[in-house]
Amino acid sequence: MFELQGYRTIEMLGDQEDISLYRLQRYEDRLSVIAMTTREAYPDEKQVSAFQYQYDMLRRLDGRGTLEAYSLETESDRPFLLLQDIGGKTLDQMMRLRGDGQGLPELLRVAVAIADSLMKIYREKVTLHEITPCHILVNLETYEAKFVDIRLCSSEFDKSPLSSLTGRPDSLLPYISPEQTGRTGVVQDYRSDFYSLGVTLYEWLSGSLPFELKDVLNIVYHHLGIVPQPLHDKHASIPRAVSDIIGKCMEKSSDARYESAYGLKSDLETCLTMLEKMGKVESFPLA
């Protein structure tokens, strides 16, 4: 059982190859917090540095698109990042646990909330470089979504100790952009995030990844040269316009993707508004 002095462990929220997420409650005042720590009890120097880097970047963002950072603590050389708790679960948890109760309006509201948080992060001139369902905390009661893990993020003057091109867990490979394979000769920029978010939303809306991870070469090949099955072909309940938005996020060329998170959010909001007012989503020119 995970233990941190002064806190009671409520539940585990996520367990990845390199980090674990927990919901804790402080004994002193019953404050609920999210604790992020390394999975290894004795992490290497680069992992520890990445936690310090994330803490500094979260303090800078101050809750704009991300969870607020309360403190960074260390016990026996293991870092513990204590974060704001907005309630809810990670997007990954929600996809694993959900039944058939969530309709398209609920799915779109979450997509809009994620795009809104990404937009707020971009306003601070920060690029994430890594987006998966494990990186996002979502509260379905308030439809609030915020990024939890931003260890790979960068700005003009800040660069992570970790690299998005090497040394990352294989479980992240289904979400990397073509530029992040290192095979395109194109330097990744913020539009790489749109591809990763497109994969994440594809999975959120359909319940399955566009490309399943079989082996490294296979997934890289698919990212580089295979167009995924359009969502509206995969699931008749998903409107063509929504499918086209996800398809635009996942264009192989970064120049063909969205130019801004605002444009992506606006298009998703247009779909949601049509659905709520007319009961259907008609096609329209995308941003």
N, C-alpha and C positions, 0 to 999 in steps of 0.2 A: 504493500500500500504506500502511495506517495505521501510524504510528510514534509511540511515546512513549519518551522517553529513559529508559534503564534497563530496558526491557521488550521482550520478543519477542512479536509478534502471532501468536496461534495460529489464530484464526478469527473471522469476523464472525458475530454472533448475531442482529443485526437492523439494518435500515436503514429508518427512517421519514422522513416529510417534515422533521421538525425535529431528531431525534436519531439517533445510531448506537450500537450495542452491540458490544463486542468481548471476546473472551477473550484475556488476555495472560498471559505468564509472566515473572516478575521474574528478571533475570539473576543477581542477588546470591544468592538462596536458592531459586530455582525455584518460588516461591510463585505459584499461579494466582489471577488476579483477573479480575473483570468491569470493563471500562472503559466508562463512558457519557459521551458527549460530544455537542456540537452538530454537526449535519450541516454547517452553514456554518462556514467557517474563521474568519469574523469576525462572530460573533453580535451581536445588539443588546443593549442594557443590560438589557432585561426578561428575555431568555433567560439571561443571565449571573446575574441576581438569582435566577431560578428554580432554578438549580443550587445556589447558596448556600443557598437556602431548603430544598431537598430534603436537602442534606447535614445541615443542622441538625435537620431532622425525623427523618432516619434515625438520627442519633446519639441522639436522644431515644428512639426506638423500640428501639434496641439489639438488632436482630435479631428482635424480636417481630413476626412476620408479614412482615418485609421482609429483604432482604439487609443485612448489617452494612456500615456505611460505614467505610472505612479512611482515606481522605484526599480532599481536594479540591485539585487542582492546576491551574495555569494556564500555558499556553504560547502566547505571541503573542496574548493576550487571549481565547484559546479555553479554556473550562473542561473539565477531565477529572475525573470522579468515579470513584474506584477503590473497588470493592465486593467483598464476600465472594463467592467462587465455590463454589456447592453442587454444581456439575456439571450436566450435562443441557443442555437447550435451552429457548428460549422456547416457550410454548404455540403461538404462531403457527408457528414452525419445525416443531414436531412435527406439526401438522395438515397442513402442506405436504409433509412427507417421509414420513408414515406410510403403510403399506400396509394390508393386511387382517389383520395379525397381532394387533392389539389387540382383545381381547374386552371385553364389558361390565364384568367385574370390574375390569380395569385402568383403564378409562375412569372408573368410579365412584371408584376409589381416588384418582385425580388430583383429581376434583371434591371429594371429602372434604378432601383436603389444602389445596385452595384456600380452601374455606369455613373451615377451621381457621385459616389465616393471616389471613383477614379478621376472624374472631372475635378474634384476638389484637390486631389493630390497633384494633378498636373498644373493647377493654378499656382502651386508652390514650386514649380519647375523641378519636380521629382518624377523619375521614371522607375517603374517597379522591377522590370526584367524577369519576373517570375510570378505567374498567377495560376493557381489551381483551386479546386473547391475546398482544399484544406486551408487555404490562406484567408478565407473569408468567413466572418461570423455574421449570422443572419437571425434576426428576431422576427418571427412570422406574425406576432401580435401587433408590432409597431411598424413592420416593414422597413426596419432599419438594417443596413448592411455595412459592415466596416472591415477593412483589411487588418489582419492580425500579424502576419509574418511578412516583414518587409526587409529582411536581412540582405537581399540582393539589390536593393534600390540604389539609385545614384542621382546626383544632381551635377550641375556644371563644375562644382568645386569639391564634391564628395563622391567617393568610390568605395564600394563594399570590399571587405577583406576576402569575400567569397567571389567565385566566378560563375556566371551562368553558362559558360561554355565547357567547363571541366569540373570534375569532382562532385557533381550533384547526383542525388539518388536516381536510379533508373525509373522509379515510379513517376518522376516528373516528365519523362520523355514524351508521353502522349500530349503534353501541353506546350512543348517548345515550338517556337516559330521556325520557319525555314532558315532564317538568318542565324539562329542559335545552333543550327547543326554544324556550322563552320564550313559548309560545303558550297555556299552561294557566292562568296567573295563580297557580300554586302555587309556593311557595318550596321549592327542593330541599333535602332533608336526607339523612341516611345511607341512607334507603330507596331513594334514586336509585341507589346502588351495587348494590342487589339486582337492579334491572332490568338494569343493564349486565352484571352477572355472569351473569344469566339468559341474555342474548344470547350471552355468551361460552361458557357451558356448552351452550347449544343447538347452537352451531357445533361445539364439541368432541365432543359425543355423536353428531351427525348428519353432520358434514362439510360443512355449508352454513349460511349465515346465515338467520335467519327472514325478514329483509327485505334484499334486495340493494340496493346503492347505485346508482341510475340517475341521479338528480339530487337536489339539495337539497330541493326542494319535495316530491318523491315520497317520500323517506325520512321527512321530517317528517310527512307525511300518514299514512304507515303507522304510525309510532310513536304518533300521536295517536288513530287511529281503527280500525286494522285488527288483528284478533287473528291471530297467526301460526298456521300449521297445527300442530296438536299433534304432538309428537315421535312418539307411539305410532301416529299415523296415517301419518306420513311414513316411519317405519321400524318394521316389525312386531317387530323384535328388541328394541325399547326398551319396557320394561314401562310400564303405565299409571301406576303410582305415580311412577316417575321423570319421566315426561312431566308429571304434575300438579305436581311440585315445580318444574320449570322454568317451567311456566305460572304458578304462584303468584309466582315471582320477577318475571315479566314482566307482571303486572297493570298496566293503565293507571293505576289509582288507587294511589297509594303506600300508602293505608290498607289496601288489600287484599293487599299483599305481606307478606313475613315481617316480624315485629317485631324479630327478632334474628338475628345470624349463628349463634348457638348453635342456634336452632331449625332453621335451614337445614342446618347440619352434622349435627344429630341425625337429621333425616329422610333425608339421604343415607346416613348410616351404617346406618340401619335397612334401607334397600334393599340395601346391600352385604352386611350380615349375613345377610339372607334369602337372597340369591343364593348366598352361600358355603355356607350350611347346608342349604338346601332345593333349590338349583338353579333357583329362580324367585323372583320378587318379587310378593307379593300386595298389593293396595291396603290402605291404612290411613289413619286420620285424620292429617292433616298438622298440624304445630305451628302 
